[in-house]
Amino acid sequence: RLRQWFLNPRLEGRISDELLLDLFEDHRSQPLVRYLLARRLLERRRYAAASRLLQTLTIESLPSDDFGFEAYRVWGEALYFLGRYGEAERLFERLAQQYASQPEGVRRQVDEWRARCRWRQLHRTRAGLFFFGPGLFHWLRQVRAS
């Protein structure tokens, strides 16, 4: 059933996160399945679950360096969206060092993520977070009312 879910995009919306994680339990020892599942969880904005799946994954356990790079990139994005900018930046820094031979476009993507992480760390204030969340709409209503 897990293979059907990965290969058939129409099943994507039908399988709940809980069922997906239950299906995964049978394949916990397969690093490639863990990476693919984490990627899907990231797409579903289940950042904590994706991060947990990838934190114990080693690059060497994946079939190729390309999968290793992608697994770490997905993990870095999950950490970023969890607000763990320092950890995400360190992970992207590690990617930049470990995969310096990647094509220029890939290196630029990693550099952009590192820059995002640094910017968020520098501008992480209560006021800054207020404007990126639902508080913005509340604030706009107050401004318009006055």
N, C-alpha and C positions, 0 to 999 in steps of 0.2 A: 504493500500500500504506500509505503514511503516513496518508492521509486516512481509510482504513478503520480504522486503529488509533485515531485521534482520535474517530471517530464510533461505534465499536462497543466498548462496555465489556467484552464477553466476550473480545475479543482481548487485553485488557490483560495478563493473566497469562501468555499464550502467547508474547509477544514478549520476548526477552531484552534487557537493557540495551544490550548490544553491537550487536545487530541494529537496535535503535531508533536508536542513534547513527549507525549506518551509513546507515539510511534518511534521517536528518536531513542527512547530508552533501550530498545533492542539493538541499536547500532552505536552505542556510546563509544565503543572501542575503535570505530572507524573515523580517522581524522578528516578524511575528505567529506564524509557525511556531516560531521560537525561544522565544518566550514560552510557547506552549502546551506545547512539549516540556519546558521548564524546570519548568513547573507539574507535569507528570506525574512528572518526576524527583524533585521535592520530595516528592510523594506516596509515591514508592518509597524515600524516605530517601537518595537519591543527592544529597546537599547540595553536594558539591564540583562535580559535573557541572552541576547547576542554576546554581550561582553563576558558573561559567565562561561559560555561555551568555548570562547576563544582564549581565555586567560591561561589555560593549561596546555594549549596546543603548541607543539613545537614545529618550526618550519621544516625540520628534517623528516618529520612524520608524514608530510604531504608528498604527493607524487612528483611535484616539480617546484622549482623556485618561483615560478609564476603564481602557483597556488599559495605559496608561502607569502609572497608579496601581497596578494589580494586578501589573504586572511588577516594579516596585520593591518592593512588599510581599513578593512571593515571594522576591526576591533578599535582602531583609532577613531573612526567616525562615531562608533557607539559611545566611546568614552567622551568625545566632544559633546554629543547630544545629551549625555547625562550630566553635563556641566563640570566634568573632571578634566578641565583644560590643561592643567600641568601634566597629568598622566598622558593625555592624548598627544601633547607636544613632544614629550620624551619618546613616545612610541613612533611618531612620525620622524623624529630625529634619528632614531635607530634605523628606520626604513631608509632614510636618505643615506646613511653611512653604509648599511649592509647591501643596498641595491644601487650603488653609485653608477653601475654600468647599464642601468635601464635607459631606454630611449628618452630623449629630452622632454617630450610631452608628459611622460610618467613622472620624471623628476620634478617638473614644474607643478604637477598636481600635488605631489608631496610637499613641496615648498609652500604652495598656497594653503594647504591644511595647517602647516606649521605657523604661517602668518596669522591665520584665523585664530588659532589657539593663543598665540601671543597677544593679539588684539583683545580677545575676550578676557584674558587674565589682567591686562592693563586697565580695561574699562569695566571691570566687574565691581560695580558699586550698586548700592540699593536703588539709586535713581536710574542707573542704566538698566538694571534688571526689570525695573518697573515698566520701562518703555517697551520692553520686548515681550511682555506678558499681557494678560487680560486687564491689568491695571491701566493700560494705555486707553482703553475705551471708556473706562470709568472717569479717567482724568479728562478726556475730550468732552464728555458729557458735562462735567463740572465747568469747564472753560466756556462752553457754549451757553450754559445756563446763566453765567455771570455777566 
